[in-house]
Amino acid sequence: MAGVGGIAGRLYRGEVSINFVRRQRTWYLISGIILLVSVIALLVRGLNFSEDFTGGSSYTFPATSSTSQNAISRVVTAAGGGTATVQYQSNALLHQWTVQTGTLPSATTQNVASAIEKAFHVAQSNMTIQIVGPTWGGQITTKAIEALIIFLVVIVIYLSVAFEWRMAVAAFVALIHDIVITTGVYALAGFSVSPTSVIGLLTILGYSLYDTVVVFDKVRENTAGLLTTQRSTYSDAANLALNQTLVRSINTSLTALIPVASILFVGAGLLGAGILKDLALVLFVGMLSGTYSSIFIATPVLADLKEREPKYKELAARVNRRLAGSRAAQRTAAEGASAEAASATADRAPSAAASASPAPAPVSAVTVRETADEDTDETDEQDSGDVAVSATAPHSVTRQQRVTGSAQRRSGTRKKRR
């Protein structure tokens, strides 16, 4: 938990940031693919409405060893029930069959019930019959659609007043996204749509909207005075708000999904299909979709709408120019530092080479070649020549070397005289 808290703090302070807003095309592509599959499923397969919407008759009776889905369908069709939907429900407490037919006359309804009881040896007391008229089913459908429309209209008006119309549009897009995906999952899986499912759908729309409003409130806080301070673009400020509320959104979603999953997978496994399962199923699918849309759809759509405004376009251009100038100055400073370092290295190289070179070899003493025939005059001439050389090239022969050479020549001269 300490690690999660540390990550949350770093996200809130902006030390770590996931760029959701700048990658909006990726999220739009993913959502587009899911929406396309959902729409195709709705058009091709359609929704499996329960008899509460379509009207009809429902027969529920205990399962026996002689019952099977095909056998039940043949008996119902032979009794005049037409094409029927047969479902087997099993859990730790009971094993039963449910047969749903279209709207039937009262006499035909009784004939179907009698045929099932006779064919599968079901006692009349164990047979449960539910009849829903087409008028009542139509009313349920109409009321469900009206409730959905009223919900969406009220939400758009509220967000337009509390925030602004662009936030209302972004939230509306996220809600439509959740509705289409949830109904698409029902169409793909063939789940039965009951009035309980509609109640659950309205519930998850409220949940998704709640998460979106929390993010939008933080966006409004981060973008207050943005045009004056010019500290960042609108998209960057919105992305920071999304990161600051990210951990909270995930924790809220997990906290809500865990009990719903328990009801769906554990409760439905023990109690079988029913109102509880219908409600848990739509809540589970809708919460997943709502969490995704509040993070990856609502805020990126809002940022796109705001960046189209001229004032925020100009703000983005100024911020980008400032950032480009800062980067250019940093590059110039880095290049100057590199040049100074290279110059200093080049200056140190000759000094190092000079210190590493060997000392010059000492100049050898002047060797005087004398012959046996030379006389004292020639020796004097050599002495005068030595003096001249020492005067003209004082740096080529040292004084000690000149004295040594002269002493050697005088010694040679004395030997000759002897």
C-alpha positions as CSV (number, residue, x, y, z in Angstrom):
1,M,0.0,0.0,0.0
2,A,2.9,2.3,0.7
3,G,4.1,1.8,-2.9
4,V,0.7,2.6,-4.3
5,G,0.6,5.8,-2.1
6,G,4.0,6.8,-3.4
7,I,2.9,6.4,-7.0
8,A,-0.3,8.4,-6.3
9,G,1.7,11.2,-4.8
10,R,4.2,11.3,-7.7
11,L,1.3,11.3,-10.1
12,Y,-0.4,14.1,-8.2
13,R,2.7,16.3,-8.1
14,G,3.4,15.6,-11.8
15,E,6.7,13.9,-11.2
16,V,5.4,10.9,-13.1
17,S,2.9,11.4,-15.9
18,I,1.1,9.2,-18.3
19,N,0.3,11.1,-21.5
20,F,-3.4,10.1,-22.0
21,V,-4.5,13.3,-23.8
22,R,-1.7,13.4,-26.4
23,R,-2.4,9.8,-27.3
24,Q,-6.1,10.4,-28.0
25,R,-5.9,8.9,-31.5
26,T,-4.9,5.5,-30.0
27,W,-7.8,5.5,-27.6
28,Y,-10.2,6.7,-30.3
29,L,-9.1,3.8,-32.6
30,I,-9.6,1.2,-29.8
31,S,-13.0,2.6,-28.9
32,G,-13.9,2.8,-32.6
33,I,-13.2,-0.8,-33.2
34,I,-15.2,-1.9,-30.1
35,L,-18.1,0.4,-31.1
36,L,-18.1,-1.0,-34.6
37,V,-18.2,-4.6,-33.4
38,S,-21.0,-3.6,-31.0
39,V,-23.1,-1.9,-33.7
40,I,-22.6,-4.9,-36.1
41,A,-23.8,-7.2,-33.3
42,L,-26.8,-5.1,-32.6
43,L,-27.8,-5.0,-36.3
44,V,-27.1,-8.6,-37.1
45,R,-28.1,-10.5,-33.9
46,G,-30.2,-7.9,-32.1
47,L,-31.1,-7.9,-28.4
48,N,-32.8,-10.8,-26.7
49,F,-35.7,-9.0,-25.0
50,S,-37.5,-10.9,-22.2
51,E,-41.2,-11.4,-22.3
52,D,-41.5,-8.3,-20.1
53,F,-40.8,-6.3,-23.2
54,T,-42.1,-8.5,-26.0
55,G,-45.1,-9.9,-24.2
56,G,-45.8,-13.7,-24.2
57,S,-46.0,-16.6,-21.9
58,S,-43.4,-18.2,-19.7
59,Y,-43.5,-21.7,-18.3
60,T,-41.2,-22.8,-15.5
61,F,-41.1,-26.4,-14.2
62,P,-38.6,-28.8,-12.5
63,A,-36.1,-30.7,-14.6
64,T,-36.4,-34.5,-14.8
65,S,-34.3,-37.2,-16.4
66,S,-36.6,-37.4,-19.4
67,T,-36.5,-33.7,-20.3
68,S,-34.2,-32.1,-22.9
69,Q,-34.2,-28.9,-24.8
70,N,-35.1,-30.4,-28.2
71,A,-37.8,-32.6,-26.6
72,I,-39.4,-29.5,-24.9
73,S,-39.3,-27.5,-28.1
74,R,-41.1,-30.3,-30.0
75,V,-43.8,-30.6,-27.4
76,V,-44.4,-26.8,-27.3
77,T,-44.5,-26.5,-31.1
78,A,-46.9,-29.4,-31.4
79,A,-49.3,-27.9,-28.8
80,G,-49.5,-24.7,-30.8
81,G,-47.0,-22.6,-28.9
82,G,-44.9,-21.8,-32.0
83,T,-41.2,-21.2,-31.8
84,A,-40.1,-21.2,-28.1
85,T,-37.0,-20.2,-26.2
86,V,-35.9,-23.0,-23.8
87,Q,-33.4,-22.3,-21.1
88,Y,-32.0,-24.6,-18.4
89,Q,-31.2,-23.2,-15.0
90,S,-29.2,-25.1,-12.5
91,N,-27.7,-24.3,-9.1
92,A,-27.1,-25.9,-5.8
93,L,-30.7,-25.5,-4.8
94,L,-32.8,-26.3,-7.9
95,H,-32.7,-27.5,-11.4
96,Q,-35.5,-26.2,-13.7
97,W,-36.5,-25.4,-17.2
98,T,-37.9,-22.1,-18.5
99,V,-39.9,-21.9,-21.7
100,Q,-40.8,-18.6,-23.3
101,T,-43.2,-18.2,-26.1
102,G,-44.8,-15.4,-27.9
103,T,-48.2,-13.9,-27.1
104,L,-50.8,-16.8,-27.1
105,P,-54.5,-17.0,-26.6
106,S,-55.6,-18.2,-23.2
107,A,-56.8,-21.6,-24.6
108,T,-53.4,-22.1,-26.3
109,T,-51.6,-21.2,-23.2
110,Q,-53.4,-23.8,-21.2
111,N,-52.9,-26.4,-24.0
112,V,-49.1,-25.8,-23.9
113,A,-49.0,-26.2,-20.1
114,S,-51.0,-29.4,-20.3
115,A,-48.8,-30.8,-23.0
116,I,-45.6,-30.2,-21.0
117,E,-47.2,-31.7,-17.8
118,K,-48.2,-34.8,-19.7
119,A,-45.0,-35.3,-21.7
120,F,-42.6,-34.9,-18.8
121,H,-44.7,-36.0,-15.9
122,V,-44.8,-32.6,-14.2
123,A,-47.3,-32.1,-11.5
124,Q,-49.6,-29.1,-12.1
125,S,-48.6,-27.7,-8.7
126,N,-45.0,-27.6,-9.9
127,M,-45.8,-25.7,-13.1
128,T,-45.4,-21.9,-12.9
129,I,-47.0,-19.8,-15.7
130,Q,-46.5,-16.1,-16.4
131,I,-48.4,-14.2,-19.0
132,V,-47.4,-10.8,-20.1
133,G,-49.7,-9.0,-22.6
134,P,-48.2,-7.2,-25.6
135,T,-49.6,-3.9,-24.4
136,W,-47.8,-4.0,-21.1
137,G,-44.6,-5.1,-22.8
138,G,-44.8,-2.1,-25.2
139,Q,-45.4,0.2,-22.3
140,I,-42.3,-1.1,-20.5
141,T,-40.2,-0.5,-23.7
142,T,-41.5,3.0,-24.1
143,K,-40.9,3.9,-20.5
144,A,-37.4,2.6,-20.6
145,I,-36.5,4.7,-23.7
146,E,-38.1,7.8,-22.2
147,A,-36.2,7.3,-18.9
148,L,-32.9,7.1,-20.9
149,I,-33.6,10.2,-22.9
150,I,-34.7,12.2,-19.9
151,F,-31.5,11.1,-18.0
152,L,-29.2,12.2,-20.9
153,V,-31.0,15.6,-21.4
154,V,-30.9,16.4,-17.6
155,I,-27.2,15.5,-17.5
156,V,-26.3,17.7,-20.4
157,I,-28.1,20.6,-18.9
158,Y,-26.6,20.2,-15.5
159,L,-23.0,20.0,-16.9
160,S,-23.6,23.0,-19.1
161,V,-24.7,25.0,-16.2
162,A,-22.2,23.7,-13.6
163,F,-19.2,23.6,-15.9
164,E,-19.5,24.5,-19.6
165,W,-21.1,23.1,-22.7
166,R,-17.8,21.5,-24.0
167,M,-17.6,19.5,-20.8
168,A,-21.2,18.5,-21.3
169,V,-20.6,17.4,-24.8
170,A,-17.5,15.3,-23.8
171,A,-19.5,13.7,-21.0
172,F,-22.4,13.0,-23.4
173,V,-20.0,11.3,-25.8
174,A,-18.6,9.1,-23.0
175,L,-22.1,8.1,-21.9
176,I,-23.2,7.2,-25.5
177,H,-19.9,5.2,-25.7
178,D,-20.9,3.2,-22.6
179,I,-24.4,2.6,-23.7
180,V,-23.4,1.2,-27.1
181,I,-20.7,-1.0,-25.7
182,T,-22.9,-2.4,-23.0
183,T,-25.8,-3.2,-25.3
184,G,-23.3,-4.6,-27.8
185,V,-22.0,-7.0,-25.2
186,Y,-25.5,-8.1,-24.5
187,A,-26.1,-8.7,-28.3
188,L,-22.9,-10.6,-28.7
189,A,-23.5,-12.9,-25.7
190,G,-27.2,-13.2,-26.2
191,F,-28.0,-12.2,-22.7
192,S,-31.7,-11.6,-21.9
193,V,-32.7,-7.9,-21.6
194,S,-35.2,-7.4,-18.8
195,P,-36.5,-4.3,-17.0
196,T,-33.9,-5.1,-14.3
197,S,-31.2,-4.7,-17.0
198,V,-32.5,-1.3,-17.9
199,I,-32.4,-0.2,-14.2
200,G,-28.8,-1.4,-14.1
201,L,-27.9,0.5,-17.3
202,L,-29.2,3.7,-15.8
203,T,-27.2,3.0,-12.7
204,I,-23.9,2.5,-14.5
205,L,-24.5,5.6,-16.5
206,G,-24.7,7.6,-13.3
207,Y,-21.6,5.8,-12.0
208,S,-19.6,6.6,-15.2
209,L,-20.8,10.2,-15.1
210,Y,-19.7,10.6,-11.5
211,D,-16.2,9.5,-12.3
212,T,-16.1,11.9,-15.3
213,V,-17.4,14.9,-13.3
214,V,-14.6,14.3,-10.7
215,V,-12.0,14.5,-13.4
216,F,-13.6,17.5,-15.0
217,D,-13.6,19.4,-11.7
218,K,-9.9,18.8,-11.4
219,V,-9.4,20.0,-15.0
220,R,-11.3,23.2,-14.2
221,E,-9.1,23.7,-11.2
222,N,-5.8,23.2,-13.1
223,T,-6.9,25.4,-16.0
224,A,-8.0,28.4,-13.9
225,G,-6.0,31.4,-15.0
226,L,-4.1,29.4,-17.6
227,L,-4.4,32.2,-20.2
228,T,-2.8,34.7,-17.8
229,T,0.1,32.5,-16.5
230,Q,0.7,30.7,-19.8
231,R,2.5,28.0,-17.8
232,S,1.3,25.2,-20.1
233,T,-1.2,24.3,-22.8
234,Y,-4.8,23.3,-22.1
235,S,-4.1,19.7,-23.0
236,D,-1.1,19.5,-20.7
237,A,-3.1,20.9,-17.8
238,A,-6.0,18.5,-18.5
239,N,-3.6,15.6,-18.7
240,L,-2.1,16.6,-15.3
241,A,-5.6,16.6,-13.8
242,L,-6.3,13.1,-15.3
243,N,-3.1,11.8,-13.7
244,Q,-3.9,13.4,-10.4
245,T,-7.2,11.5,-10.2
246,L,-6.1,8.3,-11.9
247,V,-5.3,6.3,-8.8
248,R,-8.6,7.5,-7.2
249,S,-10.6,6.4,-10.2
250,I,-8.9,3.0,-10.3
251,N,-9.5,2.4,-6.6
252,T,-13.1,3.5,-6.8
253,S,-13.7,1.2,-9.8
254,L,-12.1,-1.8,-8.1
255,T,-14.0,-1.2,-4.9
256,A,-17.3,-1.2,-6.8
257,L,-16.4,-4.1,-9.2
258,I,-15.4,-6.6,-6.5
259,P,-18.8,-6.9,-4.8
260,V,-20.6,-6.8,-8.2
261,A,-18.4,-9.6,-9.5
262,S,-19.1,-11.6,-6.3
263,I,-22.8,-11.2,-6.9
264,L,-22.5,-12.1,-10.6
265,F,-20.2,-15.2,-10.4
266,V,-20.8,-16.5,-6.9
267,G,-24.3,-15.5,-6.3
268,A,-25.6,-16.5,-9.8
269,G,-23.8,-19.8,-9.5
270,L,-25.6,-20.6,-6.3
271,L,-29.0,-19.0,-7.0
272,G,-29.2,-19.3,-10.8
273,A,-30.5,-16.8,-13.2
274,G,-32.9,-14.2,-11.9
275,I,-33.3,-10.5,-11.1
276,L,-30.0,-10.5,-9.1
277,K,-28.0,-11.9,-12.0
278,D,-29.5,-9.5,-14.5
279,L,-28.7,-6.6,-12.4
280,A,-25.1,-7.7,-11.6
281,L,-24.4,-8.5,-15.2
282,V,-25.2,-5.1,-16.6
283,L,-23.4,-3.4,-13.6
284,F,-20.2,-5.4,-14.2
285,V,-20.1,-4.7,-18.0
286,G,-21.1,-1.0,-17.6
287,M,-18.7,-0.3,-14.8
288,L,-15.8,-1.6,-16.9
289,S,-16.9,0.5,-19.8
290,G,-17.5,3.6,-17.6
291,T,-14.1,3.4,-16.1
292,Y,-12.5,3.2,-19.5
293,S,-14.5,6.1,-21.0
294,S,-13.9,8.4,-18.0
295,I,-10.1,8.1,-18.4
296,F,-9.5,7.5,-22.1
297,I,-12.5,9.2,-23.8
298,A,-14.1,12.1,-21.8
299,T,-11.0,14.1,-21.0
300,P,-9.3,13.7,-24.5
301,V,-12.5,14.8,-26.2
302,L,-12.7,17.8,-23.9
303,A,-9.1,18.8,-24.6
304,D,-9.7,18.5,-28.4
305,L,-12.7,20.7,-28.2
306,K,-10.9,23.3,-26.1
307,E,-7.8,23.4,-28.3
308,R,-10.0,24.4,-31.2
309,E,-10.7,27.8,-29.5
310,P,-8.6,30.6,-30.9
311,K,-7.4,31.7,-27.5
312,Y,-6.1,28.3,-26.6
313,K,-4.6,27.8,-30.1
314,E,-2.6,31.0,-29.5
315,L,-1.7,29.9,-26.0
316,A,-0.4,26.6,-27.4
317,A,1.7,28.4,-30.0
318,R,3.3,30.7,-27.4
319,V,4.0,27.8,-25.0
320,N,5.5,25.8,-27.9
321,R,7.7,28.8,-29.0
322,R,8.9,29.3,-25.4
323,L,9.7,25.6,-25.1
324,A,11.5,25.6,-28.4
325,G,13.6,28.7,-27.4
326,S,14.5,27.0,-24.1
327,R,15.6,23.9,-25.8
328,A,17.6,25.9,-28.3
329,A,19.3,27.8,-25.5
330,Q,20.1,24.5,-23.7
331,R,21.6,23.1,-26.9
332,T,23.7,26.3,-27.4
333,A,24.9,26.1,-23.8
334,A,25.8,22.5,-24.1
335,E,27.7,23.1,-27.4
336,G,29.6,26.0,-25.7
337,A,30.5,23.8,-22.8
338,S,31.7,21.1,-25.1
339,A,33.9,23.6,-27.1
340,E,35.4,25.0,-23.9
341,A,36.2,21.5,-22.7
342,A,37.8,20.6,-26.0
343,S,39.9,23.8,-26.0
344,A,41.1,23.1,-22.4
345,T,42.0,19.6,-23.4
346,A,44.0,20.9,-26.4
347,D,45.9,23.4,-24.2
348,R,46.9,20.7,-21.7
349,A,48.2,18.4,-24.4
350,P,51.4,20.4,-25.4
351,S,52.3,20.9,-21.7
352,A,51.9,17.2,-21.1
353,A,54.0,16.4,-24.1
354,A,56.8,18.8,-23.1
355,S,56.9,17.4,-19.6
356,A,57.0,13.8,-20.9
357,S,59.9,14.5,-23.5
358,P,63.5,13.5,-22.5
359,A,66.1,16.2,-21.5
360,P,68.5,17.2,-24.2
361,A,71.8,15.4,-24.3
362,P,74.9,17.3,-23.0
363,V,77.2,18.8,-25.6
364,S,80.4,16.7,-25.7
365,A,83.7,18.4,-25.1
366,V,85.4,19.9,-28.1
367,T,87.9,17.4,-29.4
368,V,91.0,19.0,-30.7
369,R,92.8,17.1,-33.4
370,E,96.4,18.0,-33.4
371,T,99.1,16.6,-35.5
372,A,102.7,16.1,-34.6
373,D,103.8,18.8,-37.0
374,E,101.8,21.6,-35.5
375,D,103.7,24.2,-33.6
376,T,102.9,26.7,-30.9
377,D,101.6,29.3,-33.3
378,E,99.0,27.0,-34.6
379,T,97.9,26.3,-31.0
380,D,97.6,30.0,-30.3
381,E,95.5,30.4,-33.4
382,Q,93.2,27.6,-32.2
383,D,92.9,29.4,-28.8
384,S,91.9,32.6,-30.5
385,G,89.5,30.6,-32.6
386,D,88.0,29.2,-29.5
387,V,87.5,32.6,-28.1
388,A,85.8,33.7,-31.3
389,V,83.5,30.7,-31.3
390,S,82.5,31.3,-27.7
391,A,81.7,34.9,-28.5
392,T,79.6,34.2,-31.6
393,A,77.8,31.2,-30.2
394,P,77.6,31.5,-26.5
395,H,74.5,29.2,-26.2
396,S,75.9,26.3,-28.3
397,V,78.9,25.5,-26.0
398,T,78.9,26.0,-22.2
399,R,81.6,27.7,-20.3
400,Q,82.7,24.6,-18.6
401,Q,83.1,22.9,-22.0
402,R,85.2,25.8,-23.3
403,V,87.5,25.7,-20.3
404,T,87.9,21.9,-20.6
405,G,88.8,22.2,-24.3
406,S,91.3,24.9,-23.7
407,A,93.0,23.0,-20.9
408,Q,93.3,19.9,-23.1
409,R,94.9,21.9,-25.9
410,R,97.5,23.6,-23.5
411,S,98.4,20.3,-22.1
412,G,99.0,19.0,-25.6
413,T,101.2,22.0,-26.4
414,R,103.4,21.6,-23.3
415,K,103.9,17.9,-24.2
416,K,105.1,18.9,-27.6
417,R,107.6,21.4,-26.2
418,R,109.0,18.9,-23.9
